Amino acid sequence: MINRSIEGSVTIDFLISPEVSQVRFDCGNLSISQVNGTYVERFRQEEQQLIINLSNRSSDPVSVKVEYSGSPKRGLIFKEGLVYTVFSTDYWMVCNMNPSDKARLKLKIQVPDSLDVIMSNTSRNYEAPAYTYGFVIGSFNKHSEVFDSLTLNYYSSQYSDEQLQKVFRETPHILEFLEEKSGTPYYQNNYSQVLGGDHYQEMSGFAMIKDTYGNLVLKDSTETNLITHELAHQWWGNQVTCQNWNHFWLNEAFATYLSAAYNEVRFGKEKYQSDIDSYFKVYQKILEKGADKPLLFPDWSNPSRDDRNIVYFKGAYVLHLLREEIGDSTFWKGIKHYSKENFGKSVTTKDFQEAMEIASNKSLQEFFDLWIY
C-alpha cells in the first residue's frame, strides 16, 4: 500500500484461427517484463496494448503467460488501508477489455495475513467480461447469511455486524425478484457486498458500494436502489452484456430501472413513481440544455456527464414508457424472454427490440425510433 504498485502474472488461454499470426491485449500503463508460451515468437508494447506475435501452429488452444508490474494510474484505488479495483481491469491485469469477449477467471492475490480479500472467481463454467473482474483488500467486519443454498456476505471496516445486517437485509428479497424477472437463477455460489471507498462498481460475484451509502439505508430502509442496481448487473451487464459500449444503455438503464421496479413491488406504487420522476428530472435538465442524444450512441470514446445520465436515467425512463406502451404483463414477458435468450451472450439494441416485439406481437419500430434510435 505504501508503494502503490503491483506485480503479477496472468496466464491467458484462448482459441484463435491458426491463420492469425498476431494477438493484442490491453495493458494500460503496466510494464511487461516477459511473455512465454509454446507459440510465442516475440512481443512488444504499443499504445497501451501488448502485441504478441505467434508462430505457425495447428488449431489447438494457445496459452500465453505474461509477467508484469506497475503503478496503475487508473482502475486500482489505494485509500486509507483499502485497495480496490474500479472498472479499468487492464490497468492492473493484462486482458481484453472488449465487453463482448468473455472468459472464465481464476484469481489469486497475495496479501499479508492480517488483511481480507474479496475477489472475482468465476464458477460453474460461466464466463464474464474483463471489466467485471476485480478485488477489494482491507480489514473488514463481516456478516454472512445463507439464502436458498447461496451464501451472502456483507463487509465493512466502518459498520458493525448488526449494522451490516440492517443495511443489506433486503438482499434476499431483491435476489428473488431479479431471478423471477430475468427467468434465470443466480449462477454463482456466493454474492458479496462491500461498503468502502468512494465508488459504486459491479464486479463478477460482488459489488463495491460507497462507504457512506450505509448511513443512508440505516436512516431510511427503503433507500435500497443502489443495492438493487449493483445486484441487477449480475444479470444485465455481467451476463447479458452490451456487445460494445455504444449499446451501454442495455447495461445501465436496465439496472437503474430494475431498482425502481423492485421498489414498486416492495414499497408500493408511490415509491416507484417517485423513482421514475427523479429519473425524468435528470433527463429534463439535459433536454433544457439541448444536450439530448439517442440511447444508442454512435461513439462512447469520451462520454460526458450528460452522456452518462442519458444512458442511466433517460434509459430507465424509456423502459418505464415502454412498459406503459405495451402493458405490464407483456413488458415483463418480453424482459424475461430477452434475458433468458441472451444469458451469457453479448447483445445489441436490436436484440432487445426483437424480444419486445415477439412478446407484444407487434412492431415497436416507431417507439424505438422516437426514444432509442
C-alpha positions in Angstrom: 0.0 0.0 0.0 2.9 2.3 0.6 4.4 1.9 -2.8 1.0 1.8 -4.5 2.4 -0.7 -7.0 1.7 -4.2 -8.1 3.5 -7.3 -9.5 1.7 -10.1 -11.2 1.4 -12.7 -13.9 -1.5 -13.8 -15.9 -2.0 -17.0 -18.0 -4.4 -16.5 -20.9 -5.8 -19.5 -22.7 -7.6 -18.9 -25.9 -8.7 -20.4 -29.2 -7.9 -18.5 -32.4 -7.6 -19.3 -36.1 -4.1 -20.8 -37.0 -4.0 -18.2 -39.8 -3.8 -15.4 -37.2 -0.2 -14.5 -36.5 -0.7 -11.7 -34.0 -2.9 -11.1 -31.0 -3.4 -7.9 -28.9 -4.3 -7.5 -25.3 -5.0 -4.3 -23.3 -2.3 -3.4 -20.6 -2.9 0.2 -19.5 0.4 1.6 -18.2 1.7 -1.7 -17.0 5.3 -2.7 -17.8 5.5 -6.1 -19.4 8.7 -8.0 -18.5 8.2 -11.4 -20.1 5.8 -13.3 -22.3 6.1 -17.1 -22.5 4.2 -19.7 -24.5 4.7 -22.5 -26.9 3.8 -20.4 -29.9 5.2 -17.0 -28.7 7.8 -15.6 -31.1 8.1 -12.0 -29.7 6.2 -9.3 -28.1 6.1 -5.5 -27.8 4.0 -2.8 -26.2 2.3 -0.1 -28.2 -0.4 2.5 -27.2 -1.4 0.7 -24.0 -1.6 -2.7 -25.8 0.5 -5.8 -25.6 1.1 -7.2 -29.1 2.2 -10.9 -29.3 3.5 -12.5 -32.5 2.6 -16.2 -32.8 4.4 -18.9 -34.8 2.8 -21.4 -37.2 0.6 -23.8 -35.4 -2.5 -26.1 -35.6 -6.0 -25.2 -34.4 -5.1 -26.3 -30.8 -5.7 -23.9 -27.9 -3.0 -21.3 -27.3 -1.7 -20.4 -23.9 0.5 -17.4 -23.0 1.9 -16.3 -19.6 2.5 -12.6 -19.2 4.6 -11.2 -16.3 4.1 -7.6 -15.5 4.4 -4.8 -12.9 3.5 -1.2 -12.5 1.8 1.6 -10.6 -1.6 1.8 -12.1 -2.9 5.3 -13.0 -6.5 4.1 -13.2 -8.5 1.1 -12.2 -6.8 0.4 -8.8 -7.6 2.7 -5.9 -5.4 3.0 -2.7 -7.2 4.7 0.1 -6.7 4.6 3.9 -5.9 1.0 4.4 -8.1 -0.1 1.5 -7.2 -1.2 -2.0 -9.9 -1.9 -4.6 -10.5 -2.0 -8.3 -12.7 0.2 -10.4 -13.7 -0.8 -14.0 -10.3 -0.5 -15.8 -9.1 -4.0 -15.3 -6.4 -3.6 -18.0 -4.5 -1.2 -15.7 -3.9 -4.0 -13.1 -4.0 -7.1 -15.2 -3.3 -7.8 -18.9 -6.6 -8.7 -20.5 -9.1 -7.9 -23.4 -11.4 -5.1 -22.4 -13.8 -5.6 -25.2 -17.1 -6.3 -23.4 -18.1 -9.0 -25.9 -15.0 -11.1 -25.2 -15.9 -13.1 -22.0 -13.7 -15.6 -20.2 -13.6 -17.7 -17.0 -11.3 -16.4 -14.3 -9.3 -17.9 -11.5 -7.7 -15.1 -9.5 -5.0 -15.5 -6.8 -3.9 -12.5 -4.7 -1.1 -12.5 -2.1 -1.5 -10.2 0.8 -0.4 -10.1 4.5 -2.4 -12.5 6.8 -3.9 -9.5 8.6 -5.8 -8.4 5.5 -9.0 -9.8 3.9 -9.6 -10.2 0.2 -12.9 -10.2 -1.6 -12.4 -11.1 -5.3 -13.9 -12.3 -8.5 -13.6 -16.0 -9.3 -15.9 -17.4 -11.8 -17.6 -20.7 -11.1 -19.9 -23.3 -12.7 -18.3 -22.8 -16.1 -19.8 -19.4 -16.8 -17.8 -16.5 -18.4 -17.8 -12.8 -17.7 -16.3 -9.7 -19.4 -13.0 -8.4 -18.1 -14.3 -5.1 -16.8 -16.2 -7.1 -14.2 -13.1 -8.7 -12.8 -12.0 -7.1 -9.5 -11.0 -7.4 -5.9 -11.0 -5.5 -2.6 -8.3 -5.7 0.1 -8.6 -4.4 3.6 -9.6 -5.3 7.2 -13.3 -5.9 7.5 -16.2 -6.7 9.8 -18.3 -9.4 8.1 -21.9 -10.6 8.3 -23.0 -13.7 6.4 -26.3 -15.4 5.8 -27.4 -18.4 3.7 -30.3 -17.9 1.4 -31.5 -20.8 -0.7 -28.1 -22.5 -0.6 -26.4 -19.3 -1.6 -24.0 -17.5 0.8 -24.5 -13.8 1.1 -21.6 -11.8 2.6 -21.6 -8.2 3.7 -18.3 -6.4 4.5 -17.2 -3.1 6.0 -14.5 -1.7 8.2 -16.8 1.1 9.5 -20.1 -0.7 10.2 -20.8 -3.3 12.9 -22.2 -6.8 12.2 -25.6 -5.6 13.4 -25.5 -2.5 11.1 -24.4 -4.6 8.1 -27.3 -6.9 8.7 -29.7 -3.9 8.6 -28.1 -2.2 5.6 -28.3 -5.4 3.4 -31.4 -7.0 4.8 -33.3 -6.5 1.6 -30.7 -8.5 -0.4 -32.5 -11.9 -0.3 -35.8 -10.3 -1.4 -34.1 -8.4 -4.2 -32.4 -11.6 -5.3 -35.7 -13.4 -5.6 -37.2 -10.5 -7.5 -34.4 -10.4 -10.0 -34.4 -14.2 -10.5 -38.1 -14.0 -11.3 -37.9 -11.1 -13.7 -34.9 -12.5 -15.6 -36.1 -16.1 -15.6 -32.6 -17.2 -14.6 -31.4 -18.2 -11.2 -28.3 -16.5 -9.7 -25.4 -18.6 -11.1 -22.6 -18.4 -8.5 -22.1 -19.9 -5.1 -22.0 -16.6 -3.2 -22.5 -12.9 -3.6 -20.7 -10.3 -1.6 -21.3 -6.6 -1.0 -18.6 -4.3 0.4 -19.2 -0.9 1.9 -15.9 1.0 1.4 -14.2 3.7 -0.6 -15.8 6.3 -2.9 -17.1 4.3 -5.8 -20.0 2.1 -6.9 -18.9 -0.8 -9.1 -20.4 -4.1 -10.0 -18.0 -7.0 -10.2 -18.3 -10.6 -11.1 -19.7 -12.1 -7.9 -19.6 -9.0 -5.7 -20.3 -5.3 -5.6 -18.3 -2.3 -4.3 -20.6 0.3 -2.7 -19.6 3.7 -1.4 -18.9 3.7 2.3 -21.4 6.5 3.2 -24.3 4.7 1.5 -24.7 2.5 4.6 -25.8 5.5 6.6 -28.4 6.4 4.1 -30.0 3.0 4.3 -29.8 3.0 8.1 -31.8 6.2 8.2 -34.3 5.1 5.6 -34.7 1.3 5.0 -36.4 2.0 1.6 -33.3 3.5 0.1 -32.2 0.3 -1.5 -31.8 1.5 -5.1 -28.1 1.1 -5.3 -28.1 -2.3 -3.7 -30.6 -3.5 -6.3 -28.8 -1.7 -9.1 -25.5 -3.4 -8.5 -27.1 -6.8 -7.9 -29.1 -6.4 -11.1 -25.8 -6.1 -13.0 -25.1 -9.8 -12.2 -27.7 -10.4 -14.9 -27.9 -7.2 -17.1 -24.3 -6.3 -17.7 -22.2 -9.3 -16.4 -24.1 -11.9 -18.3 -26.5 -10.1 -20.8 -23.7 -7.8 -21.9 -23.7 -5.0 -24.3 -21.8 -6.0 -27.5 -19.9 -2.8 -27.4 -20.1 0.5 -25.4 -22.3 2.1 -28.0 -25.1 -0.1 -26.5 -24.1 0.6 -22.9 -27.6 1.6 -22.0 -28.5 -2.1 -22.1 -26.3 -2.5 -19.0 -27.1 0.7 -17.1 -30.7 1.6 -17.9 -31.8 -2.0 -17.0 -30.0 -1.9 -13.7 -31.4 1.5 -12.9 -35.0 0.6 -13.9 -35.0 -2.7 -12.1 -34.2 -0.8 -8.9 -37.4 1.2 -9.3 -39.3 -1.9 -10.3 -38.2 -3.6 -7.1 -39.3 -0.6 -5.0 -42.7 -0.8 -6.6 -43.2 -4.5 -5.5 -41.6 -4.0 -2.1 -42.7 -0.5 -1.1 -45.6 0.4 -3.4 -46.5 2.3 -6.5 -45.8 5.7 -4.9 -42.2 4.8 -4.3 -41.9 3.6 -7.9 -43.3 6.7 -9.3 -41.0 8.8 -7.1 -38.0 7.0 -8.7 -39.4 7.5 -12.2 -40.0 11.2 -11.6 -36.4 11.6 -10.3 -35.1 9.9 -13.5 -37.2 12.2 -15.7 -35.9 15.3 -13.8 -32.4 14.4 -14.7 -33.4 13.9 -18.3 -35.4 17.1 -18.4 -32.4 19.1 -17.5 -30.5 17.6 -20.4 -33.4 18.4 -22.7 -33.4 22.0 -21.5 -29.7 22.3 -22.3 -30.3 20.9 -25.8 -27.9 18.0 -24.9 -30.2 15.1 -25.6 -28.9 12.2 -27.6 -30.1 8.8 -28.7 -29.7 5.9 -26.3 -27.8 4.0 -29.0 -24.6 6.1 -29.0 -22.6 6.5 -32.3 -19.5 6.8 -30.2 -18.7 6.2 -26.5 -14.9 7.0 -26.5 -15.2 10.2 -24.4 -18.6 10.3 -22.7 -19.6 13.5 -20.8 -21.6 13.6 -17.5 -24.7 14.3 -19.6 -24.0 11.3 -21.8 -23.8 9.0 -18.7 -27.0 10.5 -17.3 -28.7 9.8 -20.7 -27.6 6.1 -20.5 -28.7 5.6 -16.9 -31.7 7.9 -16.4 -33.2 8.6 -19.8 -32.7 4.9 -20.4 -34.6 3.9 -17.3 -37.3 6.4 -18.1 -37.7 5.0 -21.6 -38.1 1.5 -20.2 -40.9 2.9 -18.0 -42.5 4.4 -21.1 -42.2 1.1 -23.0 -43.9 -0.7 -20.1 -46.8 1.9 -20.4 -46.9 1.4 -24.1 -47.3 -2.4 -24.2 -48.7 -3.1 -20.7 -47.3 -4.7 -17.6 -47.7 -8.4 -18.4 -46.3 -8.0 -22.0 -43.4 -5.9 -20.8 -42.3 -8.4 -18.2 -42.8 -11.3 -20.6 -40.5 -9.5 -23.0 -37.9 -8.8 -20.4 -37.8 -12.4 -19.3 -37.6 -13.6 -22.9 -34.8 -11.2 -23.7 -32.9 -12.1 -20.6 -33.2 -15.9 -20.9 -32.5 -16.0 -24.6 -29.3 -13.8 -24.2 -28.0 -15.0 -20.9 -24.2 -15.5 -21.3 -24.2 -13.6 -24.6 -23.4 -10.2 -25.9 -26.4 -8.1 -27.1 -27.3 -5.1 -29.2 -30.3 -2.8 -29.0 -31.8 -4.7 -32.0 -31.8 -7.9 -29.9 -33.8 -6.1 -27.2 -36.2 -4.7 -29.7 -36.9 -8.0 -31.3 -37.5 -9.7 -27.9 -40.1 -7.0 -27.0 -41.8 -7.2 -30.4 -42.1 -11.0 -30.0 -43.7 -10.5 -26.6 -46.1 -7.8 -27.8 -46.7 -9.4 -31.2 -46.4 -6.0 -32.9 -43.8 -3.7 -34.4 -42.2 -1.3 -31.9 -40.2 0.5 -34.6 -41.9 3.8 -34.1 -41.3 3.7 -30.4 -37.7 2.7 -30.8 -37.1 5.4 -33.5 -38.5 8.1 -31.2 -37.0 7.2 -27.9 -33.9 5.0 -28.6 -32.5 5.5 -32.1 
